[in-house]
Amino acid sequence: GRLGMRARRRTHRAVAGTEEDAGRTTMMTTEDAASGGRARANEAAKTIEASGETTADRLKALIVIAKKASSSSMLEESKRTPKTRVMGCASASWIEARVDATSGRVYAACASESDVTRGFGEVLCGVLSECTAEEALGIGSEFVDAMEIGAGSKTEKSRANGFKNMLETAKKPWCR
């Protein structure tokens, strides 16, 4: 099935990472920072998981996200280096996440030869781009598991592992 308008809006909101409580944005303390990043990631994952009953439906949703992505979120060719390369991903993929010195928020950009992987990268970049580095570190592999894209065939498990590697590559700058 195709990703419907309502699901696209939910995906956009989830990817944008807004947290609303009764219509107003909430502030997070340092103590909840890691859980705030996890909450945004889980919401984005639920949106993808809800985009279809089958793995194929969810993968199509990621393709739609990739095709609608703006060029501003695409990692520049010059930044596609061994440092930003996602190792263990079947398709050539890169992700860069850095903290903006002014806002303290993460800026993330990605690129991939695969539309499915680029779609996942776009979701991940949207989640990370609303986080602090501390919040980003709190996002774990359960984010990928919650999308329910890797439970079946060997190919699906390989894809899920590649997505987990993309998440870990994005978090490398803060894992020293």
C-alpha positions as CSV (number, residue, x, y, z in Angstrom):
1,G,0.0,0.0,0.0
2,R,0.9,3.6,-0.4
3,L,1.7,5.9,2.5
4,G,-1.5,7.9,3.0
5,M,-1.7,11.6,3.6
6,R,-2.4,11.2,7.3
7,A,0.5,8.8,7.8
8,R,2.8,11.2,5.9
9,R,1.8,14.0,8.2
10,R,2.4,11.8,11.2
11,T,5.8,10.8,9.8
12,H,6.7,14.5,9.2
13,R,5.8,15.4,12.7
14,A,7.6,12.3,14.1
15,V,10.7,13.0,12.0
16,A,10.6,16.7,12.9
17,G,10.8,15.5,16.5
18,T,8.3,17.8,18.2
19,E,7.1,16.7,21.6
20,E,3.7,18.2,22.5
21,D,1.8,17.8,25.6
22,A,-1.8,19.1,25.4
23,G,-0.8,21.3,22.5
24,R,2.2,22.9,24.0
25,T,5.9,22.1,23.6
26,T,7.5,20.7,26.8
27,M,11.0,21.4,28.1
28,M,13.3,18.5,29.1
29,T,15.7,18.5,31.9
30,T,19.2,17.1,31.7
31,E,18.1,14.0,33.5
32,D,15.5,13.2,30.9
33,A,17.7,14.0,27.9
34,A,18.5,10.4,26.9
35,S,14.8,9.4,27.4
36,G,13.7,12.4,25.3
37,G,15.8,11.2,22.3
38,R,14.4,7.7,22.8
39,A,10.9,9.0,22.9
40,R,11.3,10.9,19.6
41,A,12.9,7.8,18.0
42,N,10.1,5.5,19.2
43,E,7.4,7.8,17.9
44,A,9.1,7.9,14.5
45,A,9.5,4.1,14.5
46,K,5.8,3.7,15.4
47,T,4.8,5.9,12.5
48,I,6.8,3.7,10.1
49,E,5.5,0.5,11.7
50,A,1.9,1.8,11.3
51,S,2.4,2.6,7.6
52,G,1.5,-0.9,6.7
53,E,0.8,-4.4,7.8
54,T,3.6,-6.0,6.0
55,T,7.3,-5.4,5.9
56,A,6.9,-4.6,2.2
57,D,4.5,-1.8,3.1
58,R,6.9,-0.3,5.6
59,L,9.7,-0.4,3.2
60,K,7.6,1.3,0.6
61,A,6.9,4.0,3.2
62,L,10.7,4.5,3.6
63,I,11.0,4.8,-0.2
64,V,8.3,7.5,-0.2
65,I,10.2,9.4,2.5
66,A,13.5,9.2,0.5
67,K,11.8,10.4,-2.7
68,K,10.3,13.4,-0.9
69,A,13.4,14.3,1.0
70,S,14.9,17.7,0.3
71,S,18.3,18.1,-1.1
72,S,19.3,20.1,2.0
73,S,19.3,16.9,4.0
74,M,21.5,15.0,1.5
75,L,25.1,14.6,2.7
76,E,27.4,16.5,0.3
77,E,29.6,14.4,-1.9
78,S,32.8,15.8,-0.3
79,K,31.6,14.6,3.2
80,R,31.1,11.0,2.0
81,T,34.3,9.7,3.5
82,P,35.4,6.5,5.3
83,K,34.6,8.4,8.6
84,T,31.0,8.9,7.6
85,R,30.6,5.6,5.7
86,V,28.1,3.1,7.3
87,M,30.0,-0.1,7.6
88,G,28.0,-3.3,7.4
89,C,25.2,-1.8,5.2
90,A,24.6,-3.7,2.0
91,S,24.3,-0.5,0.0
92,A,26.9,2.3,0.0
93,S,25.6,4.7,2.7
94,W,26.9,7.6,4.7
95,I,25.7,9.6,7.6
96,E,27.2,12.6,9.4
97,A,25.9,14.0,12.7
98,R,27.5,17.0,14.4
99,V,26.5,19.4,17.1
100,D,25.7,23.0,16.1
101,A,27.9,25.2,18.4
102,T,25.2,27.9,18.7
103,S,22.0,25.9,19.4
104,G,23.6,22.8,20.9
105,R,21.4,20.7,18.7
106,V,22.5,17.9,16.4
107,Y,22.6,18.5,12.7
108,A,22.5,15.3,10.6
109,A,22.6,14.5,6.9
110,C,22.8,11.2,5.0
111,A,23.2,9.7,1.6
112,S,22.7,6.2,0.2
113,E,22.6,4.4,-3.1
114,S,19.4,2.7,-1.9
115,D,16.0,4.5,-1.6
116,V,15.0,2.3,1.3
117,T,18.2,3.0,3.2
118,R,18.0,6.7,2.3
119,G,14.4,6.8,3.7
120,F,15.6,5.3,7.0
121,G,18.4,7.8,7.0
122,E,16.0,10.6,6.5
123,V,13.9,9.4,9.5
124,L,17.0,9.0,11.6
125,C,18.3,12.4,10.6
126,G,15.0,14.0,11.5
127,V,15.0,12.4,14.9
128,L,18.7,13.3,15.6
129,S,18.3,16.9,14.3
130,E,16.0,17.7,17.2
131,C,18.4,16.2,19.8
132,T,21.3,17.3,21.9
133,A,24.3,14.9,21.7
134,E,23.3,13.5,25.1
135,E,19.8,12.8,23.8
136,A,21.2,11.2,20.6
137,L,23.3,8.8,22.7
138,G,20.1,7.6,24.4
139,I,18.7,6.3,21.1
140,G,19.2,2.5,20.9
141,S,18.8,-0.3,18.5
142,E,15.2,-0.8,19.7
143,F,14.4,2.2,17.5
144,V,15.1,0.0,14.4
145,D,13.4,-3.1,16.0
146,A,10.2,-1.0,16.6
147,M,9.8,-0.5,12.9
148,E,9.4,-4.2,12.4
149,I,11.4,-4.4,9.2
150,G,13.9,-7.2,10.2
151,A,11.8,-10.1,11.6
152,G,11.5,-12.2,8.5
153,S,13.9,-13.2,5.8
154,K,17.7,-13.1,5.9
155,T,17.5,-10.0,3.7
156,E,15.2,-8.2,6.1
157,K,17.5,-9.0,9.0
158,S,20.5,-7.8,7.0
159,R,18.7,-4.5,6.3
160,A,17.8,-4.0,9.9
161,N,21.4,-4.6,10.9
162,G,22.5,-2.1,8.3
163,F,20.0,0.5,9.8
164,K,21.4,-0.2,13.3
165,N,24.9,0.4,11.9
166,M,23.7,3.7,10.5
167,L,22.5,4.7,13.9
168,E,25.8,3.7,15.5
169,T,27.8,5.6,12.8
170,A,25.8,8.7,13.5
171,K,26.5,8.5,17.3
172,K,30.3,7.9,16.9
173,P,31.3,11.5,17.4
174,W,30.0,11.4,21.0
175,C,31.1,7.9,21.9
176,R,34.7,8.7,22.7
